[in-house]
Amino acid sequence: MYTSQIRHHDRHSRAKAAVWTDHAFDHHPRFAEVAMALLPASLILATATALLVALV
């Protein structure tokens, strides 16, 4: 691949690159949001633990 082709593809891919805005990272989650996000994982872990204890 020639240098001019590489530059063309590089410029083309940068034009289509996703743009991240700063306000997407400024959000501070509240405790309730974090707790609700962890609820399914904790239920799965509790179920797996109960099944392992039942097998022993």
N, C-alpha and C positions, 0 to 999 in steps of 0.2 A: 504494500500500500504506500502510495506516495505521500509526502508531507502535506501537499495541498488537499488531498482526500481526507487525511486525518483531521486537518483544521476544519474542513467542511462538516464532517461528522461531529466533531467536538462542538462547533458553534450550533449545529442543528439540535444536538441533545441538550445543550444548555438552554436553548429557547423553550424546550418542552419540560424542563425540570420543574418539580413542585416547589412552590414558594411557601415557606413557613412564616406565619405572622407571629409577632411577639405576644399578642394577647392570648394565644393558645397556650403559652407556657406560664402565664401570670396567674392562672387559676390555682388557688390553694384549696385542696379538698377538705371538706369538713369531716369530723369524726364519723358522722352517720353515713356519709358516702363511702368511707373506707371500710366501715363495719359491714355495710351491705355488699360491698365487693368481695369481702373475705368470707361471707356466710356460706356460699356454695362450696368453697374449698374446705372449710372446716367441717361441713356436713359429710363430704366425701371422705375426709380423713377419719372422722368418727366412725363412719360405717365400715371402713376398711379395718380399723382397729378392733371393732366389735367382732367382725368376721374372723380375724386372726385369733382373738381370744377364744372364740367359740371352737375353733379348730384344735386348740391346745388342750 
